Amino acid sequence: MTDLIHGHALLNYLLECDAPQPVEALKQKFGANSRFTNCKGNEFSFDEIIDFLHQRGKIAFTPEGITVYKEKICND
């Protein structure tokens, strides 16, 4: 069984960063083939979790990379 990384781990990492993070740097940090989960238990690939978080307004794409909207992160 593959260990799942909660999407909050990705969001919290982005919160800790002083600047937007390039997608490739995030893939390197978490692993391009990693599997993620959300608060409802859904399973995602790296690209899928990025898309999911973007669709929910939790992250944004900037010319420098991905940034997080702190106020949009749930407390679950």
matplotlib code that plots the C-alpha trace (Angstrom):
import matplotlib.pyplot as plt

x = [0.0, 1.3, 1.5, -0.7, 0.4, -2.3, -2.9, -2.4, 1.2, 1.7, -0.3, 1.6, 4.9, 3.8, 2.9, 6.4, 8.1, 9.0, 8.2, 6.1, 7.5, 8.1, 6.1, 9.3, 10.6, 7.4, 7.6, 11.2, 10.2, 7.2, 7.9, 6.4, 4.9, 3.6, -0.1, -2.1, -5.3, -7.7, -10.0, -12.7, -10.3, -10.0, -6.8, -4.8, -1.6, 0.7, -0.8, -4.3, -3.8, -2.4, -5.4, -7.8, -6.2, -6.3, -9.9, -10.8, -9.0, -6.4, -3.4, -2.6, -0.2, 2.2, 5.1, 7.4, 5.5, 2.7, 1.6, -1.0, -4.0, -3.7, -7.3, -8.6, -7.1, -9.6, -8.7, -9.6]
y = [0.0, 3.4, 6.1, 9.0, 12.6, 14.9, 18.0, 20.0, 19.0, 20.6, 23.7, 24.0, 23.8, 26.6, 28.6, 28.1, 29.3, 32.9, 33.0, 31.1, 27.7, 26.4, 23.3, 21.4, 22.2, 21.0, 17.8, 17.3, 18.0, 15.7, 13.3, 13.4, 9.9, 10.6, 10.0, 12.6, 12.7, 15.4, 15.8, 13.6, 10.8, 11.1, 10.1, 12.2, 12.2, 15.2, 16.9, 16.1, 17.6, 20.8, 21.0, 20.2, 22.9, 25.4, 24.8, 25.2, 28.6, 27.4, 28.0, 30.3, 30.2, 33.2, 33.8, 32.7, 29.5, 28.4, 30.4, 29.6, 31.6, 31.1, 32.2, 29.4, 26.5, 24.5, 23.5, 19.8]
z = [0.0, -0.9, 1.8, 1.0, 1.6, 2.8, 0.7, 3.9, 3.9, 0.5, 1.6, 4.9, 3.0, 0.7, 3.8, 5.2, 2.0, 1.7, -2.0, -4.6, -5.5, -9.0, -9.8, -10.5, -7.1, -5.5, -7.5, -6.3, -2.7, -2.6, -5.5, -8.9, -8.4, -4.9, -4.1, -2.1, -0.2, 0.8, 3.9, 2.2, 1.6, -2.2, -3.8, -6.2, -8.2, -7.9, -10.9, -9.8, -6.2, -7.7, -10.0, -7.1, -4.9, -7.7, -8.5, -4.8, -4.7, -2.2, -4.5, -7.4, -10.2, -10.5, -13.0, -10.1, -9.2, -6.9, -3.9, -1.3, 0.0, 3.8, 4.5, 2.2, 4.1, 6.1, 9.7, 9.3]

ax = plt.figure().add_subplot(projection="3d")
ax.plot(x, y, z, "-o")
ax.set_aspect("equal")
plt.show()
